Amino acid sequence: MAKINKLIFIIVFIFFISSCSKIDKARLNFLSGYLAWKQNDWNTAASKFFKSVDLGKEINDEKIKDYSDFAIGSLYLMQNEDSSALARFENIKENTDKRLDSYIYYQKGIISFKNHEYEKAVMFFKKSLELKPDSVDAKINFELSMRYQKKQKDKPANSKGAAVIENKQDDLSEKTILNLIRKKEKEQWQKKEQENKQPQAFDY
């Protein structure tokens, strides 16, 4: 009996998928990618998001494509594939969705901070804050990047020996902050995905 029920479910599911429009399939792939993300199944999540991107292009739906590109970039970032993440973020056109733009600038700030490019990190976090002023994480990281930028500028060229202890403390502080950033980043993504699961998520 259980096998029959399972078979009926599969048949109904296949029928549902086949009768779906392409926009429904794009949304379904996006949702499947999110579910795989929650289970830390990065490969399946990436595969679903890539399909969502392709369908978004096919039906000329920039919103689905952009959010899927952002999801892929965030996946890359979670796996420390910074250059691939950056390439994905730069695929997304600016000025179409202020909230998404803010998240992209935030992620670019994370990449810059990880690469010790504090001046760029300050710029990205500032842009993120301009678009989403209530973002506490962006404000914290903006202030932190400003601090590191100042230290970088103030550090004398011949002070390597004297700065060893300070550098170790900075590295420890930086690792702690990055761990917090990654945790917050995942929480933000999950919260955003829950909002996107609502019927109006991709409505114009």
Contact map, one row per residue, 1 for C-alpha under 8 A:
111110000000000000000000000000000000000000000000000000000000000000000000000000000000000000000000000000000000000000000000000000000000000000000000000000000000000000000000000000000000000000000000000000000000
111111000000000000000000000000000000000000000000000000000000000000000000000000000000000000000000000000000000000000000000000000000000000000000000000000000000000000000000000000000000000000000000000000000000
111111100000000000000000000000000000000000000000000000000000000000000000000000000000000000000000000000000000000000000000000000000000000000000000000000000000000000000000000000000000000000000000000000000000
111111110000000000000000000000000000000000000000000000000000000000000000000000000000000000000000000000000000000000000000000000000000000000000000000000000000000000000000000000000000000000000000000000000000
111111111000000000000000000000000000000000000000000000000000000000000000000000000000000000000000000000000000000000000000000000000000000000000000000000000000000000000000000000000000000000000000000000000000
011111111100000000000000000000000000000000000000000000000000000000000000000000000000000000000000000000000000000000000000000000000000000000000000000000000000000000000000000000000000000000000000000000000000
001111111110000000000000000000000000000000000000000000000000000000000000000000000000000000000000000000000000000000000000000000000000000000000000000000000000000000000000000000000000000000000000000000000000
000111111111000000000000000000000000000000000000000000000000000000000000000000000000000000000000000000000000000000000000000000000000000000000000000000000000000000000000000000000000000000000000000000000000
000011111111100000000000000000000000000000000000000000000000000000000000000000000000000000000000000000000000000000000000000000000000000000000000000000000000000000000000000000000000000000000000000000000000
000001111111110000000000000000000000000000000000000000000000000000000000000000000000000000000000000000000000000000000000000000000000000000000000000000000000000000000000000000000000000000000000000000000000
000000111111111000000000000000000000000000000000000000000000000000000000000000000000000000000000000000000000000000000000000000000000000000000000000000000000000000000000000000000000000000000000000000000000
000000011111111100000000000000000000000000000000000000000000000000000000000000000000000000000000000000000000000000000000000000000000000000000000000000000000000000000000000000000000000000000000000000000000
000000001111111110000000000000000000000000000000000000000000000000000000000000000000000000000000000000000000000000000000000000000000000000000000000000000000000000000000000000000000000000000000000000000000
000000000111111111000000000000000000000000000000000000000000000000000000000000000000000000000000000000000000000000000000000000000000000000000000000000000000000000000000000000000000000000000000000000000000
000000000011111111100000000000000000000000000000000000000000000000000000000000000000000000000000000000000000000000000000000000000000000000000000000000000000000000000000000000000000000000000000000000000000
000000000001111111110000000000000000000000000000000000000000000000000000000000000000000000000000000000000000000000000000000000000000000000000000000000000000000000000000000000000000000000000000000000000000
000000000000111111110000100000000000000000000000000000000000000000000000000000000000000000000000000000000000000000000000000000000000000000000000000000000000000000000000000000000000000000000000000000000000
000000000000011111110000000000000000000000000000000000000000000000000000000000000000000000000000000000000000000000000000000000000000000000000000000000000000000000000000000000000000000000000000000000000000
000000000000001111111000000000000000000000000000000000000000000000000000000000000000000000000000000000000000000000000000000000000000000000000000000000000000000000000000000000000000000000000000000000000000
000000000000000111111111100000000000000000000000000000000000000000000000000000000000000000000000000000000000000000000000000000000000000000000000000000000000000000000000000000000000000000000000000000000000
000000000000000000111111100000000000000000000000000000000000000000000000000000000000000000000000000000000000000000000000000000000000000000000000000000000000000000000000000000000000000000000000000000000000
000000000000000000011111110000000000000000000000000000100010000000000000000000000000000000000000000000000000000000000000000000000000000000000000000000000000000000000000000000000000000000000000000000000000
000000000000000000011111111000000000000000000000000000110010000000000000000000000000000000000000000000000000000000000000000000000000000000000000000000000000000000000000000000000000000000000000000000000000
000000000000000000011111111100000000000000000000000000000000000000000000000000000000000000000000000000000000000000000000000000000000000000000000000000000000000000000000000000000000000000000000000000000000
000000000000000010011111111110000000000000000000000100100000000000000000000000000000000000000000000000000000000000000000000000000000000000000000000000000000000000000000000000000000000000000000000000000000
000000000000000000000111111111000000000000000000001110110000000100000000000000000000000000000000000000000000000000000000000000000000000000000000000000000000000000000000000000000000000000000000000000000000
000000000000000000000011111111100000000000000000000100000000000100000000000000000000000000000000000000000000000000000000000000000000000000000000000000000000000000000000000000000000000000000000000000000000
000000000000000000000001111111110000000000000000000000000000000000000000000000000000000000000000000000000000000000000000000000000000000000000000000000000000000000000000000000000000000000000000000000000000
000000000000000000000000111111111000000000000001101100000000000000000000000000000000000000000000000000000000000000000000000000000000000000000000000000000000000000000000000000000000000000000000000000000000
000000000000000000000000011111111100000000000001100100000000000000010000000000000000000000000000000000000000000000000000000000000000000000000000000000000000000000000000000000000000000000000000000000000000
000000000000000000000000001111111110000000000000000000000000000000000000000000000000000000000000000000000000000000000000000000000000000000000000000000000000000000000000000000000000000000000000000010000000
000000000000000000000000000111111111000000001001000000000000000000000000000000000000000000000000000000000000000000000000000000000000000000000000000000000000000000000000000000000000000000000000000000000000
000000000000000000000000000011111111100000011111100000000000000000000000000000000000000000000000000000000000000000000000000000000000000000000000000000000000000000000000000000000000000000000000000000000000
000000000000000000000000000001111111110000001000000000000000000000000000000000000000000000000000000000000000000000000000000000000000000000000000000000000000000000000000000000000000000000000000100000000000
000000000000000000000000000000111111111000001000000000000000000000000000000000000000000000000000000000000000000000000000000000000000000000000000000000000000000000000000000000000000000000000000000000000000
000000000000000000000000000000011111111111011000000000000000000000000000000000000000000000000000000000000000000000000000000000000000000000000000000000000000000000000000000000000000000000000000000000000000
000000000000000000000000000000001111111111011000000000000000000000000000000000000000000000000000000000000000000000000000000000000000000000000000000000000000000000000000000000000000000000000000000000000000
000000000000000000000000000000000111111110000000000000000000000000000000000000000000000000000000000000000000000000000000000000000000000000000000000000000000000000000000000000000000000000000100000000000000
000000000000000000000000000000000011111110000000000000000000000000000000000000000000000000000000000000000000000000000000000000000000000000000000000000000000000000000000000000000000000000000000000000000000
000000000000000000000000000000000001111111000000000000000000000000000000000000000000000000000000000000000000000000000000000000000000000000000000000000000000000000000000000000000000000000000000000000000000
000000000000000000000000000000000001111111111000000000000000000000000000000000000000000000000000000000000000000000000000000000000000000000000000000000000000000000000000000000000000000000000000000000000000
000000000000000000000000000000000001100111111100000000000000000000000000001000000000000000000000000000000000000000000000000000000000000000000000000000000000000000000000000000000000000000000000000000000000
000000000000000000000000000000000000000011111110000000000000000000000000000000000000000000000000000000000000000000000000000000000000000000000000000000000000000000000000000000000000000000000000000000000000
000000000000000000000000000000001001100011111111000000000000000000000000000000000000000000000000000000000000000000000000000000000000000000000000000000000000000000000000000000000000000000000000000000000000
000000000000000000000000000000011111100011111111100000000000000000000000000000000000000000000000000000000000000000000000000000000000000000000000000000000000000000000000000000000000000000000000000000000000
000000000000000000000000000000001000000001111111110000000000000000000001001000000000000000000000000000000000000000000000000000000000000000000000000000000000000000000000000000000000000000000000000000000000
000000000000000000000000000000001000000000111111111000000000000000000000000000000000000000000000000000000000000000000000000000000000000000000000000000000000000000000000000000000000000000000000000000000000
000000000000000000000000000011011000000000011111111100000000000000000000000000000000000000000000000000000000000000000000000000000000000000000000000000000000000000000000000000000000000000000000000000000000
000000000000000000000000000011001000000000001111111110000000000000011011000000000000000000000000000000000000000000000000000000000000000000000000000000000000000000000000000000000000000000000000000000000000
000000000000000000000000000000000000000000000111111111000000000000011001000000000000000000000000000000000000000000000000000000000000000000000000000000000000000000000000000000000000000000000000000000000000
000000000000000000000000010010000000000000000011111111100000000000000000000000000000000000000000000000000000000000000000000000000000000000000000000000000000000000000000000000000000000000000000000000000000
000000000000000000000000111011000000000000000001111111110000000110010000000000000000000000000000000000000000000000000000000000000000000000000000000000000000000000000000000000000000000000000000000000000000
000000000000000000000000010000000000000000000000111111111000000111011000000000000000000000000000000000000000000000000000000000000000000000000000000000000000000000000000000000000000000000000000000000000000
000000000000000000000000000000000000000000000000011111111100000010000000000000000000000000000000000000000000000000000000000000000000000000000000000000000000000000000000000000000000000000000000000000000000
000000000000000000000110110000000000000000000000001111111110000010000000000000000000000000000000000000000000000000000000000000000000000000000000000000000000000000000000000000000000000000000000000000000000
000000000000000000000010010000000000000000000000000111111111111110000000000000000000000000000000000000000000000000000000000000000000000000000000000000000000000000000000000000000000000000000000000000000000
000000000000000000000000000000000000000000000000000011111111110010000000000000000000000000000000000000000000000000000000000000000000000000000000000000000000000000000000000000000000000000000000000000000000
000000000000000000000000000000000000000000000000000001111111100000000000000000000000000000000000000000000000000000000000000000000000000000000000000000000000000000000000000000000000000000000000000000000000
000000000000000000000110000000000000000000000000000000111111100000000000000000000000000000000000000000000000000000000000000000000000000000000000000000000000000000000000000000000000000000000000000000000000
000000000000000000000000000000000000000000000000000000011111110000000000000000000000000000000000000000000000000000000000000000000000000000000000000000000000000000000000000000000000000000000000000000000000
000000000000000000000000000000000000000000000000000000011111111110000000000000000000000000000000000000000000000000000000000000000000000000000000000000000000000000000000000000000000000000000000000000000000
000000000000000000000000000000000000000000000000000000011001111111000000000000000000000000000000000000000000000000000000000000000000000000000000000000000000000000000000000000000000000000000000000000000000
000000000000000000000000000000000000000000000000000000010000111111100000000000000000000000000000000000000000000000000000000000000000000000000000000000000000000000000000000000000000000000000000000000000100
000000000000000000000000011000000000000000000000000110010000111111110000000000000000000000000000000000000000000000000000000000000000000000000000000000000000000000000000000000000000000000000000000000000100
000000000000000000000000000000000000000000000000000111111000111111111000000000000000000000000000000000000000000000000000000000000000000000000000000000000000000000000000000000000000000000000000000000000000
000000000000000000000000000000000000000000000000000010000000011111111100000000000000000000111000000000000000000000000000000000000000000000000000000000000000000000000000000000000000000000000000000000000000
000000000000000000000000000000000000000000000000000000000000001111111110000000000000000000000000000100000000000000000000000000000000000000000000000000000000000000000000000000000000000000000000000000000000
000000000000000000000000000001000000000000000000110110000000000111111111000000000000000000000000000000000000000000000000000000000000000000000000000000000000000000000000000000000000000000000000000000000000
000000000000000000000000000000000000000000000000110010000000000011111111100000000000000110110000000000000000000000000000000000000000000000000000000000000000000000000000000000000000000000000000000000000000
000000000000000000000000000000000000000000000000000000000000000001111111110000000000000110010000000000010000000000000000000000000000000000000000000000000000000000000000000000000000000000000000000000000000
000000000000000000000000000000000000000000000000100000000000000000111111111000000000000000000000000000000000000000000000000000000000000000000000000000000000000000000000000000000000000000000000000000000000
000000000000000000000000000000000000000000000100110000000000000000011111111100000000100100000000000000000000000000000000000000000000000000000000000000000000000000000000000000000000000000000000000000000000
000000000000000000000000000000000000000000000000000000000000000000001111111110000001111110000000000000000000000000000000000000000000000000000000000000000000000000000000000000000000000000000000000000000000
000000000000000000000000000000000000000000000000000000000000000000000111111111000000100000000000000000000010000000000000000000000000000000000000000000000000000000000000000000000000000000000000000000000000
000000000000000000000000000000000000000001000100000000000000000000000011111111100000100000000000000000000000000000000000000000000000000000000000000000000000000000000000000000000000000000000000000000000000
000000000000000000000000000000000000000000000000000000000000000000000001111111111101100000000000000000000000000000000000000000000000000000000000000000000000000000000000000000000000000000000000000000000000
000000000000000000000000000000000000000000000000000000000000000000000000111111111101100000000000000000000000001000000000000000000000000000000000000000000000000000000000000000000000000000000000000000000000
000000000000000000000000000000000000000000000000000000000000000000000000011111111000000000000000000000000000000000000000000000000000000000000000000000000000000000000000000000000000010000000000000000000000
000000000000000000000000000000000000000000000000000000000000000000000000001111111000000000000000000000000000000000000000000000000000000000000000000000000000000000000000000000000000000000000000000000000000
000000000000000000000000000000000000000000000000000000000000000000000000000111111100000000000000000000000000000000000000000000000000000000000000000000000000000000000000000000000000000000000000000000000000
000000000000000000000000000000000000000000000000000000000000000000000000000111111111100000000000000000000000000000000000000000000000000000000000000000000000000000000000000000000000000000000000000000000000
000000000000000000000000000000000000000000000000000000000000000000000000000110011111110000000000000000000000001000000000000000000000000000000000000000000000000000000000000000000000000000000000000000000000
000000000000000000000000000000000000000000000000000000000000000000000000000000001111111000000000000000000000000000000000000000000000000000000000000000000000000000000000000000000000000000000000000000000000
000000000000000000000000000000000000000000000000000000000000000000000000100110001111111100000000000000000000000000000000000000000000000000000000000000000000000000000000000000000000000000000000000000000000
000000000000000000000000000000000000000000000000000000000000000000000001111110001111111110000000000000000000000000000000000000000000000000000000000000000000000000000000000000000000000000000000000000000000
000000000000000000000000000000000000000000000000000000000000000000000000100000000111111111000000000000000001001000000000000000000000000000000000000000000000000000000000000000000000000000000000000000000000
000000000000000000000000000000000000000000000000000000000000000000000000100000000011111111100000000000000000000000000000000000000000000000000000000000000000000000000000000000000000000000000000000000000000
000000000000000000000000000000000000000000000000000000000000000000001101100000000001111111110000000000000000000000000000000000000000000000000000000000000000000000000000000000000000000000000000000000000000
000000000000000000000000000000000000000000000000000000000000000000001100100000000000111111110000000000010001000000000000000000000000000000000000000000000000000000000000000000000000000000000000000000000000
000000000000000000000000000000000000000000000000000000000000000000000000000000000000011111111000000000000000000000000000000000000000000000000000000000000000000000000000000000000000000000000000000000000000
000000000000000000000000000000000000000000000000000000000000000001001000000000000000001111111000000000000000000000000000000000000000000000000000000000000000000000000000000000000000000000000000000000000000
000000000000000000000000000000000000000000000000000000000000000001001100000000000000000111111100000000000000000000000000000000000000000000000000000000000000000000000000000000000000000000000000000000000000
000000000000000000000000000000000000000000000000000000000000000001000000000000000000000001111111000000000000000000000000000000000000000000000000000000000000000000000000000000000000000000000000000000000000
000000000000000000000000000000000000000000000000000000000000000000000000000000000000000000011111100010000000000000000000000000000000000000000000000000000000000000000000000000000000000000000000000000000000
000000000000000000000000000000000000000000000000000000000000000000000000000000000000000000001111110010000000000000000000000000000000000000000000000000000000000000000000000000000000000000000000000000000000
000000000000000000000000000000000000000000000000000000000000000000000000000000000000000000001111110010000000000000000000000000000000000000000000000000000000000000000000000000000000000000000000000000000000
000000000000000000000000000000000000000000000000000000000000000000000000000000000000000000000111111110000000000000000000000000000000000000000000000000000000000000000000000000000000000000000000000000000000
000000000000000000000000000000000000000000000000000000000000000000000000000000000000000000000011111111000000000000000000000000000011000000000000000000000000000000000000000000000000000000000000000000000000
000000000000000000000000000000000000000000000000000000000000000000000000000000000000000000000000111111100000000000000000000000000011000000000000000000000000000000000000000000000000000000000000000000000000
000000000000000000000000000000000000000000000000000000000000000000100000000000000000000000000000111111110000000000000000000000000000000000000000000000000000000000000000000000000000000000000000000000000000
000000000000000000000000000000000000000000000000000000000000000000000000000000000000000000000111111111111000000000000000000000010010000000000000000000000000000000000000000000000000000000000000000000000000
000000000000000000000000000000000000000000000000000000000000000000000000000000000000000000000000011111111100000000000000000000111011000000000000000000000000000000000000000000000000000000000000000000000000
000000000000000000000000000000000000000000000000000000000000000000000000000000000000000000000000001111111110000000000000000000010000000000000000000000000000000000000000000000000000000000000000000000000000
000000000000000000000000000000000000000000000000000000000000000000000100000000000000000010000000000111111111000000000000000000010000000000000000000000000000000000000000000000000000000000000000000000000000
000000000000000000000000000000000000000000000000000000000000000000000000000000000000000000000000000011111111100000000000000110110000000000000000000000000000000000000000000000000000000000000000000000000000
000000000000000000000000000000000000000000000000000000000000000000000000000000000000000000000000000001111111110000000000000110010000000001000000000000000000000000000000000000000000000000000000000000000000
000000000000000000000000000000000000000000000000000000000000000000000000010000000000000000000000000000111111111000000000000000000000000000000000000000000000000000000000000000000000000000000000000000000000
000000000000000000000000000000000000000000000000000000000000000000000000000000000000010010000000000000011111111100000000100100000000000000000000000000000000000000000000000000000000000000000000000000000000
000000000000000000000000000000000000000000000000000000000000000000000000000000000000000000000000000000001111111110000001111110000000000000000000000000000000000000000000000000000000000000000000000000000000
000000000000000000000000000000000000000000000000000000000000000000000000000000000000000000000000000000000111111111000000100000000000000000000000000000000000000000000000000000000000100000000000000000000000
000000000000000000000000000000000000000000000000000000000000000000000000000010000100010000000000000000000011111111100000100000000000000000000000000000000000000000000000000000000000000000000000000000000000
000000000000000000000000000000000000000000000000000000000000000000000000000000000000000000000000000000000001111111111101100000000000000000000000000000000000000000000000000000000000000000000000000000000000
000000000000000000000000000000000000000000000000000000000000000000000000000000000000000000000000000000000000111111111101100000000000000000000000100000000000000000000000000000000000000000000000000000000000
000000000000000000000000000000000000000000000000000000000000000000000000000000000000000000000000000000000000011111111000000000000000000000000000000000000000000000000000000000000100000000000000000000000000
000000000000000000000000000000000000000000000000000000000000000000000000000000000000000000000000000000000000001111111000000000000000000000000000000000000000000000000000000000000000000000000000000000000000
000000000000000000000000000000000000000000000000000000000000000000000000000000000000000000000000000000000000000111111100000000000000000000000000000000000000000000000000000000000000000000000000000000000000
000000000000000000000000000000000000000000000000000000000000000000000000000000000000000000000000000000000000000111111111100000000000000000000000000000000000000000000000000000000000000000000000000000000000
000000000000000000000000000000000000000000000000000000000000000000000000000000000000000000000000000000000000000110011111110000000000000000000000110110000000000000000000000000000000000000000000000000000000
000000000000000000000000000000000000000000000000000000000000000000000000000000000000000000000000000000000000000000001111111000000000000000000000110010000000000000000000000000000000000000000000000000000000
000000000000000000000000000000000000000000000000000000000000000000000000000000000000000000000000000000000000100110001111111100000000000000000000000000000000000000000000000000000000000000000000000000000000
000000000000000000000000000000000000000000000000000000000000000000000000000000000000000000000000000000000001111110001111111110000000000000000100100000000000000000000000000000000000000000000000000000000000
000000000000000000000000000000000000000000000000000000000000000000000000000000000000000000000000000000000000100000000111111111000000000000000110110000000000000000000000000000000000000000000000000000000000
000000000000000000000000000000000000000000000000000000000000000000000000000000000000000000000000000000000000100000000011111111100000000000000000000000000000000000000000000000000000000000000000000000000000
000000000000000000000000000000000000000000000000000000000000000000000000000000000000000000000000000000001101100000000001111111110000000000000000000000000000000000000000000000000000000000000000000000000000
000000000000000000000000000000000000000000000000000000000000000000000000000000000000000000000000000000001100100000000000111111111000000001101100000000000000000000000000000000000000000000000000000000000000
000000000000000000000000000000000000000000000000000000000000000000000000000000000000000000000000000000000000000000000000011111111100000001100100000000000000000000000000000000000000000000000000000000000000
000000000000000000000000000000000000000000000000000000000000000000000000000000000000000000000000000001001000000000000000001111111110000000000000000000000000000000000000000000000000000000000000000000000000
000000000000000000000000000000000000000000000000000000000000000000000000000000000000000000000000000011111100000000000000000111111111100001000000000000000000000000000000000000000000000000000000000000000000
000000000000000000000000000000000000000000000000000000000000000000000000000000000000000000000000000001000000000000000000000011111111111001100000000000000000000000000000000000000000000000000000000000000000
000000000000000000000000000000000000000000000000000000000000000000000000000000000000000000000000000000000000000000000000000001111111100000000000000000000000000000000000000000000000000000000000000000000000
000000000000000000000000000000000000000000000000000000000000000000000000000000000000000000000000011011000000000000000000000000111111100000000000000000000000000000000000000000000000000000000000000000000000
000000000000000000000000000000000000000000000000000000000000000000000000000000000000000000000000011001000000000000000000000000011111111000000000000000000000000000000000000000000000000000000000000000000000
000000000000000000000000000000000000000000000000000000000000000000000000000000000000000000000000000000000000000000000000000000011111111000000000000000000000000000000000000000000000000000000000000000000000
000000000000000000000000000000000000000000000000000000000000000000000000000000000000000000000000000000000000000000000000000000001001111100000000000000000000000000000000000000000000000000000000000000000000
000000000000000000000000000000000000000000000000000000000000000000000000000000000000000000000000000000000000000000000000000000001001111111100000000000000000000000000000000000000000000000000000000000000000
000000000000000000000000000000000000000000000000000000000000000000000000000000000000000000000000000000000000000000000000000000000000011111110000000000000000000000000000000000000000000000000000000000000000
000000000000000000000000000000000000000000000000000000000000000000000000000000000000000000000000000000000000000000000000000000000000001111111000000000000000000000000000000000000000100100000000000000000000
000000000000000000000000000000000000000000000000000000000000000000000000000000000000000000000000000000000100000000000000000011011000001111111100000000000000000000000000000000000000000000000000000000000000
000000000000000000000000000000000000000000000000000000000000000000000000000000000000000000000000000000000000000000000000000011001000001111111110000000000000000000000000000000000000000000000000000000000000
000000000000000000000000000000000000000000000000000000000000000000000000000000000000000000000000000000000000000000000000000000000000000111111111000000000000000000000000000000000000000000000000000000000000
000000000000000000000000000000000000000000000000000000000000000000000000000000000000000000000000000000000000000000000000000010000000000011111111100000000000000000000000000000000000000000000000000000000000
000000000000000000000000000000000000000000000000000000000000000000000000000000000000000000000000000000000000000000000000110011000000000001111111110000000000000000000000000000000000000000000000000000000000
000000000000000000000000000000000000000000000000000000000000000000000000000000000000000000000000000000000000000000000000010000000000000000111111111000000000000000000000000000000000000000000000000000000000
000000000000000000000000000000000000000000000000000000000000000000000000000000000000000000000000000000000000000000000000000000000000000000011111111100000000000000000000000000000000000000000000000000000000
000000000000000000000000000000000000000000000000000000000000000000000000000000000000000000000000000000000000000010000110110000000000000000001111111110000000000000000000000000000000000000000000000000000000
000000000000000000000000000000000000000000000000000000000000000000000000000000000000000000000000000000000000000000000110010000000000000000000111111111000000000000000000000000000000000000000000000000000000
000000000000000000000000000000000000000000000000000000000000000000000000000000000000000000000000000000000000000000000000000000000000000000000011111111100000000000000000000000000000000000000000000000000000
000000000000000000000000000000000000000000000000000000000000000000000000000000000000000000000000000000000000000000000100000000000000000000000001111111110000000000000000000000000000000000000000000000000000
000000000000000000000000000000000000000000000000000000000000000000000000000000000000000000000000000000000000000000000110000000000000000000000000111111111000000000000000000000000000000000000000000000000000
000000000000000000000000000000000000000000000000000000000000000000000000000000000000000000000000000000000000000000000000000000000000000000000000011111111100000000000000000000000000000000000000000000000000
000000000000000000000000000000000000000000000000000000000000000000000000000000000000000000000000000000000000000000000000000000000000000000000000001111111110000000000000000000000000000000000000000000000000
000000000000000000000000000000000000000000000000000000000000000000000000000000000000000000000000000000000000000000000000000000000000000000000000000111111110000000000000000000000000000000000000000000000000
000000000000000000000000000000000000000000000000000000000000000000000000000000000000000000000000000000000000000000000000000000000000000000000000000011111110000000000000000000000000000000000000000000000000
000000000000000000000000000000000000000000000000000000000000000000000000000000000000000000000000000000000000000000000000000000000000000000000000000001111111000000000000000000000000000000000000000000000000
000000000000000000000000000000000000000000000000000000000000000000000000000000000000000000000000000000000000000000000000000000000000000000000000000000111111101000000000000000000000000000000000000000000000
000000000000000000000000000000000000000000000000000000000000000000000000000000000000000000000000000000000000000000000000000000000000000000000000000000000111111000000000000000000000000000000000000000000000
000000000000000000000000000000000000000000000000000000000000000000000000000000000000000000000000000000000000000000000000000000000000000000000000000000000011111100000000000000000000000000000000000000000000
000000000000000000000000000000000000000000000000000000000000000000000000000000000000000000000000000000000000000000000000000000000000000000000000000000000001111100000000000000000000000000000000000000000000
000000000000000000000000000000000000000000000000000000000000000000000000000000000000000000000000000000000000000000000000000000000000000000000000000000000011111111100000000000000000000000000000000000000000
000000000000000000000000000000000000000000000000000000000000000000000000000000000000000000000000000000000000000000000000000000000000000000000000000000000000111111110000000000000000000000000000000000000000
000000000000000000000000000000000000000000000000000000000000000000000000000000000000000000000000000000000000000000000000000000000000000000000000000000000000001111110000000000000000000000000000000000000000
000000000000000000000000000000000000000000000000000000000000000000000000000000000000000000000000000000000000000000000000000000000000000000000000000000000000001111111000000000000000000000000000000000000000
000000000000000000000000000000000000000000000000000000000000000000000000000000000000000000000000000000000000000000000000000000000000000000000000000000000000001111111110000000000000000000000000000000000000
000000000000000000000000000000000000000000000000000000000000000000000000000000000000000000000000000000000000000000000000000000000000000000000000000000000000000111111111000000000000000000000000000000000000
000000000000000000000000000000000000000000000000000000000000000000000000000000000000000000000000000000000000000000000000000000000000000000000000000000000000000001111111100000000000000000000000000000000000
000000000000000000000000000000000000000000000000000000000000000000000000000000000000000000000000000000000000000000000000000000000000000000000000000000000000000000111111110000000000000000000000000000000000
000000000000000000000000000000000000000000000000000000000000000000000000000000000000000000000000000000000000000000000000000000000000000000000000000000000000000000111111111000000000000000000000000000000000
000000000000000000000000000000000000000000000000000000000000000000000000000000000000000000000000000000000000000000000000000000000000000000000000000000000000000000011111111100000000000000000000000000000000
000000000000000000000000000000000000000000000000000000000000000000000000000000000000000000000000000000000000000000000000000000000000000000000000000000000000000000001111111110000000000000000000000000000000
000000000000000000000000000000000000000000000000000000000000000000000000000000000000000000000000000000000000000000000000000000000000000000000000000000000000000000000111111111000000000000000000000000000000
000000000000000000000000000000000000000000000000000000000000000000000000000000000000000000000000000000000000000000000000000000000000000000000000000000000000000000000011111111100000000000000000000000000000
000000000000000000000000000000000000000000000000000000000000000000000000000000000000000000000000000000000000000000000000000000000000000000000000000000000000000000000001111111110000000000000000000000000000
000000000000000000000000000000000000000000000000000000000000000000000000000000000000000000000000000000000000000000000000000000000000000000000000000000000000000000000000111111111000000000000000000000000000
000000000000000000000000000000000000000000000000000000000000000000000000000000000000000000000000000000000000000000000000000000000000000000000000000000000000000000000000011111111100000000000000000000000000
000000000000000000000000000000000000000000000000000000000000000000000000000000000000000000000000000000000000000000000000000000000000000000000000000000000000000000000000001111111110000000000000000000000000
000000000000000000000000000000000000000000000000000000000000000000000000000000000000000000000000000000000000000000000000000000000000000000000000000000000000000000000000000111111111000000000000000000000000
000000000000000000000000000000000000000000000000000000000000000000000000000000000000000000000000000000000000000000000000000000000000000000000000000000000000000000000000000011111111100000000000000000000000
000000000000000000000000000000000000000000000000000000000000000000000000000000000000000000000000000000000000000001000000000000000000000000000000000000000000000000000000000001111111110000000000000000000000
000000000000000000000000000000000000000000000000000000000000000000000000000000000000000000000000000000000000000000000000000000000000000000000000000000000000000000000000000000111111111000000000000000000000
000000000000000000000000000000000000000000000000000000000000000000000000000000000000000000000000000000000000000000000000000000000000000000000000000000000000000000000000000000011111111100000000000000000000
000000000000000000000000000000000000000000000000000000000000000000000000000000000000000000000000000000000000010000000000000000000000000010000000000000000000000000000000000000001111111110000000000000000000
000000000000000000000000000000000000000000000000000000000000000000000000000001000000000000000000000000000000000000000000000000000000000000000000000000000000000000000000000000000111111111000000000000000000
000000000000000000000000000000000000000000000000000000000000000000000000000000000000000000000000000000000000000000000000000000000000000000000000000000000000000000000000000000000011111111100000000000000000
000000000000000000000000000000000000000000000000000000000000000000000000000000000000000000000000000000000000000000000000000000000000000010000000000000000000000000000000000000000001111111110000000000000000
000000000000000000000000000000000000000000000000000000000000000000000000000000000000000000000000000000000000000000000000000000000000000000000000000000000000000000000000000000000000111111111000000000000000
000000000000000000000000000000000000000000000000000000000000000000000000000000000000000000000000000000000000000000000000000000000000000000000000000000000000000000000000000000000000011111111100000000000000
000000000000000000000000000000000000000000000000000000000000000000000000000000000000000000000000000000000000000000000000000000000000000000000000000000000000000000000000000000000000001111111110000000000000
000000000000000000000000000000000000000000000000000000000000000000000000000000000000000000000000000000000000000000000000000000000000000000000000000000000000000000000000000000000000000111111111000000000000
000000000000000000000000000000000000000000000000000000000000000000000000000000000000000000000000000000000000000000000000000000000000000000000000000000000000000000000000000000000000000011111111100000000000
000000000000000000000000000000000000010000000000000000000000000000000000000000000000000000000000000000000000000000000000000000000000000000000000000000000000000000000000000000000000000001111111110000000000
000000000000000000000000000000000000000000000000000000000000000000000000000000000000000000000000000000000000000000000000000000000000000000000000000000000000000000000000000000000000000000111111111000000000
000000000000000000000000000000000000000000000000000000000000000000000000000000000000000000000000000000000000000000000000000000000000000000000000000000000000000000000000000000000000000000011111111100000000
000000000000000000000000000000000100000000000000000000000000000000000000000000000000000000000000000000000000000000000000000000000000000000000000000000000000000000000000000000000000000000001111111110000000
000000000000000000000000000000000000000000000000000000000000000000000000000000000000000000000000000000000000000000000000000000000000000000000000000000000000000000000000000000000000000000000111111111000000
000000000000000000000000000000000000000000000000000000000000000000000000000000000000000000000000000000000000000000000000000000000000000000000000000000000000000000000000000000000000000000000011111111001000
000000000000000000000000000000000000000000000000000000000000000000000000000000000000000000000000000000000000000000000000000000000000000000000000000000000000000000000000000000000000000000000001111111111100
000000000000000000000000000000100000000000000000000000000000000000000000000000000000000000000000000000000000000000000000000000000000000000000000000000000000000000000000000000000000000000000000111111101000
000000000000000000000000000000000000000000000000000000000000000000000000000000000000000000000000000000000000000000000000000000000000000000000000000000000000000000000000000000000000000000000000011111111000
000000000000000000000000000000000000000000000000000000000000000000000000000000000000000000000000000000000000000000000000000000000000000000000000000000000000000000000000000000000000000000000000000111111110
000000000000000000000000000000000000000000000000000000000000000000000000000000000000000000000000000000000000000000000000000000000000000000000000000000000000000000000000000000000000000000000000000101111110
000000000000000000000000000000000000000000000000000000000000000000000000000000000000000000000000000000000000000000000000000000000000000000000000000000000000000000000000000000000000000000000000001111111110
000000000000000000000000000000000000000000000000000000000000001100000000000000000000000000000000000000000000000000000000000000000000000000000000000000000000000000000000000000000000000000000000000100111111
000000000000000000000000000000000000000000000000000000000000000000000000000000000000000000000000000000000000000000000000000000000000000000000000000000000000000000000000000000000000000000000000000000111111
000000000000000000000000000000000000000000000000000000000000000000000000000000000000000000000000000000000000000000000000000000000000000000000000000000000000000000000000000000000000000000000000000000000111
